[in-house]
Amino acid sequence: MKTLAITLLLGLGLVLAGCGNSSKSGNINGNWSASLTGNNSSQAFAFTTSLTATGSAGTLTVNNLQFSTNSPCFVSGETASGTFALGGDFNGNVSGQFGMSVLSGNPGGNTLTLTGTVNNSNSISGKWMLAGSSGCTGSGQFTMTRM
């Protein structure tokens, strides 16, 4: 009788362990929305993009980058690249490092760099820095969320 009860409890435990939050996909692939605030807590930039992990080297392909804020620093033709290093645990919690660089097309010479932490499959946060032409410098905090 004890053996049967223990077997049933173990089986029930395995079934319950298999039930989890399926919204955590365990990867960075997908569409993202970013909000970048300056040191005065006002929004400096906002954009949407699509991230895709490429290969096992921790590189990202960045597509469909669209700024939704008006800025003379990023008018058109921007290109971007990224890196990541993901880790996690057996409970589906994803974490790791994230980096992204956006180069301005028109006007040229401006570079936006994001460095942060992948908090889970649906959130990335960290610091940003803009270097470039006159009026196109700054820094602050950013948050990216999966759309």
C-alpha positions as CSV (number, residue, x, y, z in Angstrom):
1,M,0.0,0.0,0.0
2,K,2.8,2.4,0.9
3,T,4.6,1.7,-2.4
4,L,1.4,2.5,-4.4
5,A,0.8,5.7,-2.5
6,I,4.5,6.8,-3.1
7,T,4.3,5.9,-6.7
8,L,1.0,7.9,-7.1
9,L,2.5,11.0,-5.3
10,L,5.7,10.9,-7.5
11,G,3.6,10.6,-10.6
12,L,1.4,13.5,-9.5
13,G,4.5,15.6,-8.8
14,L,5.9,14.9,-12.3
15,V,2.6,15.9,-13.9
16,L,2.4,19.2,-11.9
17,A,6.1,20.0,-12.6
18,G,5.2,19.8,-16.3
19,C,2.6,22.5,-15.9
20,G,4.2,25.9,-16.2
21,N,4.0,29.3,-17.8
22,S,4.1,28.6,-21.5
23,S,4.6,32.4,-22.2
24,K,8.3,32.1,-21.6
25,S,9.7,30.8,-24.8
26,G,13.3,30.7,-23.7
27,N,14.7,32.7,-26.5
28,I,15.1,36.3,-27.7
29,N,13.5,35.8,-31.1
30,G,10.6,38.1,-31.8
31,N,9.2,41.6,-32.1
32,W,10.3,44.1,-29.5
33,S,9.4,47.6,-28.4
34,A,12.0,49.9,-26.8
35,S,11.6,53.0,-24.7
36,L,14.8,55.0,-23.9
37,T,14.7,57.6,-21.2
38,G,17.3,60.3,-20.6
39,N,18.9,61.2,-17.3
40,N,16.0,63.6,-16.6
41,S,13.5,60.6,-17.0
42,S,11.9,62.0,-20.1
43,Q,11.6,59.8,-23.2
44,A,14.5,60.4,-25.6
45,F,13.9,57.7,-28.2
46,A,11.4,54.9,-28.9
47,F,11.6,52.2,-31.5
48,T,10.3,48.8,-32.6
49,T,12.4,46.0,-34.1
50,S,12.6,42.3,-34.8
51,L,15.4,40.3,-33.2
52,T,16.5,36.8,-34.4
53,A,19.3,34.8,-32.9
54,T,21.7,33.6,-35.6
55,G,24.0,30.6,-35.0
56,S,25.4,29.6,-31.7
57,A,27.9,32.5,-31.4
58,G,25.4,34.8,-29.6
59,T,24.8,37.2,-32.5
60,L,21.5,38.8,-33.4
61,T,20.0,39.8,-36.7
62,V,18.1,43.1,-36.2
63,N,15.4,43.8,-38.8
64,N,12.5,46.2,-39.2
65,L,14.0,48.9,-37.0
66,Q,11.6,51.8,-36.9
67,F,12.0,54.8,-34.6
68,S,8.6,56.2,-33.5
69,T,10.2,59.4,-32.0
70,N,11.2,62.3,-34.2
71,S,15.0,62.9,-34.0
72,P,17.5,64.7,-36.2
73,C,20.0,62.0,-35.2
74,F,18.1,59.1,-36.9
75,V,16.1,60.2,-40.0
76,S,16.5,57.2,-42.4
77,G,18.6,54.3,-43.4
78,E,19.7,53.1,-39.9
79,T,21.4,49.7,-39.6
80,A,21.7,47.7,-36.4
81,S,23.4,44.6,-35.0
82,G,23.3,42.9,-31.7
83,T,24.7,40.2,-29.4
84,F,23.3,38.2,-26.5
85,A,24.3,35.5,-24.0
86,L,21.4,33.7,-22.5
87,G,21.3,31.5,-19.4
88,G,18.6,30.2,-17.3
89,D,17.3,27.5,-15.0
90,F,15.1,24.4,-15.2
91,N,12.1,26.5,-14.1
92,G,12.0,28.4,-17.4
93,N,13.6,31.6,-16.1
94,V,15.7,33.2,-18.8
95,S,18.5,35.7,-18.0
96,G,21.6,37.0,-19.7
97,Q,23.5,39.8,-21.3
98,F,22.3,41.9,-24.3
99,G,24.0,44.4,-26.5
100,M,22.8,46.3,-29.6
101,S,24.3,49.0,-31.8
102,V,22.4,51.3,-34.1
103,L,24.3,53.3,-36.8
104,S,22.5,56.2,-38.3
105,G,22.2,56.3,-42.1
106,N,21.0,59.9,-42.7
107,P,22.6,61.8,-41.2
108,G,25.6,59.7,-40.8
109,G,28.0,59.5,-37.9
110,N,25.7,58.7,-35.0
111,T,25.9,55.5,-32.9
112,L,23.3,54.4,-30.4
113,T,24.6,51.7,-28.1
114,L,22.4,49.6,-25.7
115,T,23.9,47.4,-23.0
116,G,21.7,45.5,-20.7
117,T,20.3,42.4,-19.1
118,V,17.7,39.9,-20.5
119,N,15.4,39.7,-17.4
120,N,13.2,37.0,-18.8
121,S,11.9,36.0,-22.2
122,N,9.8,39.2,-22.4
123,S,11.9,42.0,-20.9
124,I,15.3,43.5,-21.5
125,S,16.6,46.6,-19.5
126,G,19.8,48.5,-19.2
127,K,21.7,51.6,-20.2
128,W,22.0,53.4,-23.5
129,M,24.6,55.9,-24.9
130,L,24.4,58.0,-28.0
131,A,27.6,59.4,-29.6
132,G,27.9,61.4,-32.8
133,S,27.3,64.8,-34.3
134,S,26.5,67.9,-32.4
135,G,23.2,67.5,-30.6
136,C,23.3,63.8,-31.0
137,T,24.9,62.8,-27.7
138,G,23.3,61.5,-24.5
139,S,22.7,58.6,-22.2
140,G,20.1,57.0,-19.9
141,Q,18.1,53.9,-19.3
142,F,16.1,51.7,-21.6
143,T,13.5,49.0,-21.4
144,M,12.5,46.6,-24.2
145,T,9.4,44.5,-24.1
146,R,8.3,41.7,-26.3
147,M,5.3,42.7,-28.4
